[in-house]
Amino acid sequence: MDIRGFVICLENNGYPASLELHKIYPVVGPYQNDPVDYLRIIDESGEDYIYPMNWFESVSLGTKLEEKLLLAVST
């Protein structure tokens, strides 16, 4: 899985079961036909789906925390 960073969810209009507000989610690389103003997020289903980019804010994590989150996502 091509994890490209992490974002925090600031909005989840219509998708409360898929996205939890204020939770950190991994971002994966886009598919060829994904709209440019969307991000592909691994959501609560454990699968990647596209959501509007403006629902999220990028977060910078320390190396140790990022390694732990990447390990958690890959298992």
Stockholm file with secondary structure:
# STOCKHOLM 1.0

chainA/1-75         MDIRGFVICLENNGYPASLELHKIYPVVGPYQNDPVDYLRIIDESGEDYIYPMNWFESVSLGTKLEEKLLLAVST
#=GR chainA/1-75 SS CCEEEEEEECCCTTCTTTCCTTCEEEEECCCTTSCTTEEEEECTTSSEEEEEGGGEEEECCCHHHHHHHHHHHHC
#=GC SS_cons        CCEEEEEEECCCTTCTTTCCTTCEEEEECCCTTSCTTEEEEECTTSSEEEEEGGGEEEECCCHHHHHHHHHHHHC
//
